[in-house]
Amino acid sequence: MTWVLRGLRWIRWYARELTDESAYDRYVAHLRRDHPTVTVPSRRTFERMRTDQQESDPRQGFRCC
């Protein structure tokens, strides 16, 4: 039974990494470790910052929609 749970955890981890859903968790860990006095933004604010940064980067190419 433990191998089933281990397999399900691995699948969940892999899916989160593949879709980059874990980016917020990594960002929060970074802020808490390296910048403890900074206020941690909400997930919504983080996603907005990330989208704005991606759209302003000329290497990302043309965005049609």
N, CA, C and O atoms as CSV, one atom per row, in Angstrom:
chain,resi,resn,atom,element,x,y,z
A,1,MET,N,N,0.810,-1.194,0.000
A,1,MET,CA,C,0.000,0.000,0.000
A,1,MET,C,C,0.856,1.260,0.000
A,1,MET,O,O,0.482,2.254,-0.623
A,2,THR,N,N,1.990,1.240,0.683
A,2,THR,CA,C,2.848,2.417,0.729
A,2,THR,C,C,3.420,2.752,-0.642
A,2,THR,O,O,3.655,3.920,-0.950
A,3,TRP,N,N,3.643,1.735,-1.463
A,3,TRP,CA,C,4.170,2.016,-2.801
A,3,TRP,C,C,3.123,2.716,-3.654
A,3,TRP,O,O,3.469,3.486,-4.550
A,4,VAL,N,N,1.849,2.458,-3.388
A,4,VAL,CA,C,0.775,3.142,-4.109
A,4,VAL,C,C,0.764,4.614,-3.728
A,4,VAL,O,O,0.693,5.483,-4.597
A,5,LEU,N,N,0.835,4.900,-2.428
A,5,LEU,CA,C,0.870,6.294,-1.972
A,5,LEU,C,C,2.114,7.010,-2.490
A,5,LEU,O,O,2.044,8.170,-2.898
A,6,ARG,N,N,3.238,6.327,-2.473
A,6,ARG,CA,C,4.472,6.909,-2.976
A,6,ARG,C,C,4.334,7.232,-4.465
A,6,ARG,O,O,4.781,8.283,-4.925
A,7,GLY,N,N,3.725,6.338,-5.196
A,7,GLY,CA,C,3.514,6.569,-6.628
A,7,GLY,C,C,2.570,7.734,-6.888
A,7,GLY,O,O,2.798,8.534,-7.796
A,8,LEU,N,N,1.509,7.829,-6.089
A,8,LEU,CA,C,0.573,8.945,-6.243
A,8,LEU,C,C,1.224,10.274,-5.889
A,8,LEU,O,O,0.975,11.282,-6.551
A,9,ARG,N,N,2.048,10.285,-4.863
A,9,ARG,CA,C,2.767,11.514,-4.503
A,9,ARG,C,C,3.715,11.929,-5.620
A,9,ARG,O,O,3.828,13.112,-5.942
A,10,TRP,N,N,4.392,10.952,-6.205
A,10,TRP,CA,C,5.316,11.253,-7.301
A,10,TRP,C,C,4.550,11.827,-8.496
A,10,TRP,O,O,4.998,12.793,-9.113
A,11,ILE,N,N,3.412,11.244,-8.819
A,11,ILE,CA,C,2.599,11.740,-9.939
A,11,ILE,C,C,2.145,13.161,-9.658
A,11,ILE,O,O,2.194,14.008,-10.550
A,12,ARG,N,N,1.706,13.440,-8.446
A,12,ARG,CA,C,1.280,14.804,-8.076
A,12,ARG,C,C,2.448,15.773,-8.195
A,12,ARG,O,O,2.297,16.856,-8.760
A,13,TRP,N,N,3.623,15.392,-7.664
A,13,TRP,CA,C,4.807,16.239,-7.749
A,13,TRP,C,C,5.161,16.504,-9.212
A,13,TRP,O,O,5.432,17.641,-9.596
A,14,TYR,N,N,5.155,15.458,-10.015
A,14,TYR,CA,C,5.526,15.595,-11.420
A,14,TYR,C,C,4.559,16.523,-12.160
A,14,TYR,O,O,4.996,17.368,-12.942
A,15,ALA,N,N,3.273,16.378,-11.926
A,15,ALA,CA,C,2.273,17.221,-12.579
A,15,ALA,C,C,2.438,18.682,-12.157
A,15,ALA,O,O,2.330,19.582,-12.990
A,16,ARG,N,N,2.699,18.923,-10.872
A,16,ARG,CA,C,2.894,20.298,-10.404
A,16,ARG,C,C,4.144,20.919,-11.013
A,16,ARG,O,O,4.143,22.100,-11.361
A,17,GLU,N,N,5.197,20.143,-11.144
A,17,GLU,CA,C,6.425,20.655,-11.763
A,17,GLU,C,C,6.233,20.886,-13.259
A,17,GLU,O,O,6.719,21.874,-13.809
A,18,LEU,N,N,5.538,19.988,-13.899
A,18,LEU,CA,C,5.316,20.083,-15.335
A,18,LEU,C,C,4.484,21.313,-15.689
A,18,LEU,O,O,4.758,21.982,-16.685
A,19,THR,N,N,3.487,21.608,-14.892
A,19,THR,CA,C,2.614,22.753,-15.155
A,19,THR,C,C,3.129,24.028,-14.483
A,19,THR,O,O,2.528,25.091,-14.641
A,20,ASP,N,N,4.216,23.937,-13.745
A,20,ASP,CA,C,4.836,25.063,-13.035
A,20,ASP,C,C,3.915,25.626,-11.953
A,20,ASP,O,O,4.015,26.799,-11.591
A,21,GLU,N,N,3.034,24.795,-11.451
A,21,GLU,CA,C,2.154,25.210,-10.368
A,21,GLU,C,C,2.933,25.406,-9.073
A,21,GLU,O,O,2.486,26.140,-8.192
A,22,SER,N,N,4.073,24.770,-8.947
A,22,SER,CA,C,4.866,24.869,-7.730
A,22,SER,C,C,5.740,26.115,-7.703
A,22,SER,O,O,6.486,26.309,-6.743
A,23,ALA,N,N,5.674,26.967,-8.723
A,23,ALA,CA,C,6.499,28.177,-8.777
A,23,ALA,C,C,6.222,29.090,-7.588
A,23,ALA,O,O,7.151,29.664,-7.019
A,24,TYR,N,N,4.961,29.230,-7.209
A,24,TYR,CA,C,4.617,30.082,-6.075
A,24,TYR,C,C,5.225,29.539,-4.786
A,24,TYR,O,O,5.747,30.306,-3.976
A,25,ASP,N,N,5.161,28.235,-4.591
A,25,ASP,CA,C,5.731,27.629,-3.389
A,25,ASP,C,C,7.236,27.868,-3.323
A,25,ASP,O,O,7.774,28.169,-2.257
A,26,ARG,N,N,7.914,27.736,-4.457
A,26,ARG,CA,C,9.360,27.989,-4.500
A,26,ARG,C,C,9.660,29.459,-4.219
A,26,ARG,O,O,10.627,29.775,-3.525
A,27,TYR,N,N,8.832,30.360,-4.757
A,27,TYR,CA,C,9.024,31.797,-4.548
A,27,TYR,C,C,8.841,32.167,-3.073
A,27,TYR,O,O,9.631,32.934,-2.523
A,28,VAL,N,N,7.813,31.630,-2.442
A,28,VAL,CA,C,7.570,31.896,-1.024
A,28,VAL,C,C,8.737,31.377,-0.189
A,28,VAL,O,O,9.196,32.063,0.724
A,29,ALA,N,N,9.219,30.181,-0.490
A,29,ALA,CA,C,10.361,29.621,0.245
A,29,ALA,C,C,11.588,30.505,0.071
A,29,ALA,O,O,12.328,30.733,1.028
A,30,HIS,N,N,11.810,31.003,-1.136
A,30,HIS,CA,C,12.944,31.895,-1.411
A,30,HIS,C,C,12.826,33.175,-0.587
A,30,HIS,O,O,13.793,33.604,0.043
A,31,LEU,N,N,11.634,33.788,-0.593
A,31,LEU,CA,C,11.453,35.023,0.169
A,31,LEU,C,C,11.674,34.803,1.661
A,31,LEU,O,O,12.344,35.601,2.317
A,32,ARG,N,N,11.122,33.739,2.189
A,32,ARG,CA,C,11.263,33.484,3.623
A,32,ARG,C,C,12.698,33.168,4.008
A,32,ARG,O,O,13.135,33.506,5.108
A,33,ARG,N,N,13.434,32.523,3.111
A,33,ARG,CA,C,14.819,32.158,3.400
A,33,ARG,C,C,15.763,33.339,3.216
A,33,ARG,O,O,16.585,33.616,4.090
A,34,ASP,N,N,15.653,34.044,2.080
A,34,ASP,CA,C,16.630,35.075,1.736
A,34,ASP,C,C,16.188,36.501,2.055
A,34,ASP,O,O,17.033,37.389,2.174
A,35,HIS,N,N,14.905,36.737,2.195
A,35,HIS,CA,C,14.379,38.077,2.460
A,35,HIS,C,C,13.277,37.998,3.520
A,35,HIS,O,O,12.107,38.228,3.213
A,36,PRO,N,N,13.636,37.679,4.749
A,36,PRO,CA,C,12.614,37.424,5.776
A,36,PRO,C,C,11.769,38.647,6.148
A,36,PRO,O,O,10.679,38.488,6.697
A,37,THR,N,N,12.240,39.840,5.868
A,37,THR,CA,C,11.479,41.037,6.243
A,37,THR,C,C,10.472,41.459,5.181
A,37,THR,O,O,9.629,42.317,5.441
A,38,VAL,N,N,10.544,40.874,3.993
A,38,VAL,CA,C,9.645,41.228,2.900
A,38,VAL,C,C,8.296,40.534,3.097
A,38,VAL,O,O,8.233,39.372,3.501
A,39,THR,N,N,7.235,41.257,2.808
A,39,THR,CA,C,5.897,40.680,2.894
A,39,THR,C,C,5.677,39.729,1.720
A,39,THR,O,O,5.963,40.065,0.571
A,40,VAL,N,N,5.174,38.557,2.022
A,40,VAL,CA,C,4.920,37.565,0.982
A,40,VAL,C,C,3.639,37.945,0.240
A,40,VAL,O,O,2.593,38.123,0.865
A,41,PRO,N,N,3.712,38.071,-1.097
A,41,PRO,CA,C,2.504,38.434,-1.848
A,41,PRO,C,C,1.519,37.266,-1.904
A,41,PRO,O,O,1.893,36.110,-1.710
A,42,SER,N,N,0.277,37.588,-2.168
A,42,SER,CA,C,-0.722,36.540,-2.343
A,42,SER,C,C,-0.420,35.789,-3.641
A,42,SER,O,O,0.348,36.257,-4.481
A,43,ARG,N,N,-1.028,34.642,-3.784
A,43,ARG,CA,C,-0.815,33.858,-5.002
A,43,ARG,C,C,-1.292,34.636,-6.232
A,43,ARG,O,O,-0.654,34.597,-7.283
A,44,ARG,N,N,-2.409,35.336,-6.093
A,44,ARG,CA,C,-2.945,36.119,-7.203
A,44,ARG,C,C,-1.970,37.228,-7.621
A,44,ARG,O,O,-1.741,37.445,-8.811
A,45,THR,N,N,-1.405,37.921,-6.639
A,45,THR,CA,C,-0.432,38.971,-6.925
A,45,THR,C,C,0.809,38.386,-7.578
A,45,THR,O,O,1.348,38.960,-8.524
A,46,PHE,N,N,1.262,37.245,-7.074
A,46,PHE,CA,C,2.426,36.583,-7.652
A,46,PHE,C,C,2.183,36.211,-9.113
A,46,PHE,O,O,3.036,36.453,-9.968
A,47,GLU,N,N,1.029,35.628,-9.396
A,47,GLU,CA,C,0.715,35.234,-10.772
A,47,GLU,C,C,0.633,36.461,-11.682
A,47,GLU,O,O,1.066,36.401,-12.833
A,48,ARG,N,N,0.084,37.575,-11.184
A,48,ARG,CA,C,0.015,38.806,-11.969
A,48,ARG,C,C,1.411,39.334,-12.260
A,48,ARG,O,O,1.692,39.749,-13.385
A,49,MET,N,N,2.301,39.324,-11.251
A,49,MET,CA,C,3.692,39.768,-11.449
A,49,MET,C,C,4.388,38.874,-12.472
A,49,MET,O,O,5.105,39.354,-13.350
A,50,ARG,N,N,4.167,37.592,-12.346
A,50,ARG,CA,C,4.808,36.633,-13.252
A,50,ARG,C,C,4.320,36.811,-14.686
A,50,ARG,O,O,5.117,36.766,-15.623
A,51,THR,N,N,3.022,37.012,-14.862
A,51,THR,CA,C,2.469,37.225,-16.198
A,51,THR,C,C,2.990,38.528,-16.796
A,51,THR,O,O,3.375,38.568,-17.964
A,52,ASP,N,N,3.003,39.583,-16.003
A,52,ASP,CA,C,3.523,40.869,-16.487
A,52,ASP,C,C,4.981,40.756,-16.900
A,52,ASP,O,O,5.387,41.317,-17.917
A,53,GLN,N,N,5.764,40.035,-16.119
A,53,GLN,CA,C,7.179,39.858,-16.436
A,53,GLN,C,C,7.354,39.056,-17.730
A,53,GLN,O,O,8.203,39.391,-18.556
A,54,GLN,N,N,6.567,38.018,-17.908
A,54,GLN,CA,C,6.670,37.211,-19.124
A,54,GLN,C,C,6.261,38.011,-20.354
A,54,GLN,O,O,6.883,37.887,-21.409
A,55,GLU,N,N,5.220,38.831,-20.226
A,55,GLU,CA,C,4.743,39.599,-21.366
A,55,GLU,C,C,5.679,40.739,-21.730
A,55,GLU,O,O,5.708,41.167,-22.884
A,56,SER,N,N,6.448,41.240,-20.764
A,56,SER,CA,C,7.366,42.336,-21.054
A,56,SER,C,C,8.711,41.846,-21.581
A,56,SER,O,O,9.519,42.652,-22.042
A,57,ASP,N,N,8.960,40.562,-21.521
A,57,ASP,CA,C,10.227,39.996,-21.983
A,57,ASP,C,C,10.187,39.806,-23.493
A,57,ASP,O,O,9.376,39.028,-23.993
A,58,PRO,N,N,11.054,40.508,-24.231
A,58,PRO,CA,C,11.029,40.384,-25.698
A,58,PRO,C,C,11.426,38.991,-26.205
A,58,PRO,O,O,11.127,38.645,-27.348
A,59,ARG,N,N,12.080,38.207,-25.384
A,59,ARG,CA,C,12.460,36.852,-25.798
A,59,ARG,C,C,11.279,35.905,-25.840
A,59,ARG,O,O,11.372,34.827,-26.427
A,60,GLN,N,N,10.160,36.292,-25.219
A,60,GLN,CA,C,8.999,35.427,-25.178
A,60,GLN,C,C,8.281,35.375,-26.526
A,60,GLN,O,O,7.506,34.454,-26.780
A,61,GLY,N,N,8.530,36.344,-27.375
A,61,GLY,CA,C,7.910,36.316,-28.691
A,61,GLY,C,C,6.577,37.015,-28.731
A,61,GLY,O,O,6.190,37.695,-27.781
A,62,PHE,N,N,5.890,36.851,-29.810
A,62,PHE,CA,C,4.611,37.507,-30.059
A,62,PHE,C,C,3.492,36.794,-29.332
A,62,PHE,O,O,3.410,35.565,-29.346
A,63,ARG,N,N,2.633,37.572,-28.699
A,63,ARG,CA,C,1.476,36.981,-28.023
A,63,ARG,C,C,0.234,37.383,-28.811
A,63,ARG,O,O,-0.066,38.569,-28.947
A,64,CYS,N,N,-0.459,36.424,-29.309
A,64,CYS,CA,C,-1.590,36.702,-30.177
A,64,CYS,C,C,-2.891,36.933,-29.433
A,64,CYS,O,O,-3.784,37.590,-29.969
A,65,CYS,N,N,-3.034,36.423,-28.229
A,65,CYS,CA,C,-4.323,36.491,-27.546
A,65,CYS,C,C,-4.220,37.189,-26.210
A,65,CYS,O,O,-5.221,37.328,-25.508
